[in-house]
Structure formats: C-alpha cells, structure tokens
C-alpha cells in the first residue's frame, strides 16, 4: 500500500525593474513608475509560486514549461501561466492547500496592496485567503534589490494528493 503524504515545494524568482512596464505582483497592478522586465509580465510572485507548485508535484520548472525562447509566452499574463501550471499539477494528482511567499523589495512599499495581492493569489489557487500569505521585506540597501533595481520572491507551496474514488475526487 502506497502512502500519499502532502508535498512541499520551494520557488524563487527575480526580475530587474525598468521604465515603461506596469508592475504586476500576484496578478495585481501595483502603482509604480517602473515594472518588472521579463519575457512574460515578470510577476515574480506568481513565477515563484508556479515553481514551488511544479517542484512539489515533481514536474518540470517554469522555464521548461514556459520557455523564454517560445514567442507564445512573450508578454504573457502570469495569471494564465499559473492557471496552466495549476492544471498540470492537478493532472498529476495534486492540489494546492497552502502557499507562503516573501517578496524582497525596496520600493514601492507593498503594505497598501498586500490584501489585494493575497486575495488575487488565493483566487487563482482556489484557496481561502487564510491559506495564502504574502510578506514583504527589504534588502536593507544590499545589492541590486537593495538599490531598488530589482524585486525577488521566495515561495513555498504545499500540495495534497487528490484521492480518486470512482468518479468522485476527494481532497
């Protein structure tokens, strides 16, 4: 008899801030004079969560699933990428039960936007807001992130196996 315990995955992403792009974090546009440079919209929170989920499910990483060499993903909305990754995770027999993130950013301050970001991420994952967390930290002036030139995010996702009984699915 095989035991199916929950699995945990970790993800990380970083993107440089540049003028002329909207700043997207957890699927929410945050007011800022710069946005994240990336092949897609550069949403570091969603990218880190995607990698955490894919890792926990034992699947390929975000770069293999959505390569930056594929023009199909140029300028892509990361909410779409998360939905596609979530479908792959669920097809592999897993479902998210919790996500926790740490965003490392000097400016803008995220406190006024954290509730909207948390609600957005929870909605995308199909979870109650209480099962999702977004924390913001600074780099205290160290490195490119501390100089306000980039934003990074660390994420942890916990997945539970989907139990199949007949035509029903039980989580």
Phi, psi and omega in degrees: 000126182269130177272137177242100179265160174301155178237150178239138176232154178240144178225158180210144175207154177213140175219148177283144175274133179221156177288154173087008178230146174287149177268110179254125177224120182059031179082008181245134175279118182260128180301125181192152179280356178221160177230181184270130179279127178192167177297322174265211178281356175077017183294097185298328180292309181295323179296317179294320178294319177302310180298322179297315180294314181298319178296316180297327180276355180075028181257174177298163180276174185301323180293330177279324181286321183229070186296143179285359174270353181263116181298344179298334183261000179300121179071012185298144173287120183296341174296323177294318179299318179297317180298319179292319178295319178298320177297320178293319178298314180293323176296331178279000175096020183234156176220141179290143175236346181194146174218139180226134182228154171232117178260128180254111188207139175274306179217142007279163174290133186265348184310316181291348186246354186298321180296316179294320179294318179296315179297320179297310181297317179300315179299318180296325181272351182072033183241156170294149181304330179292346179262008180230139178224142175231117178247144178244133179228158173256167176262011176054036176083000182274137172064192182295325178292316179295333178277001179077022182262350184205166174228138178236161177214137171251141180220147172234135177233137174251130178245147174245149177291146174270122179273123179257125178230105183065233179264359180270155170239128177244136178263000000 
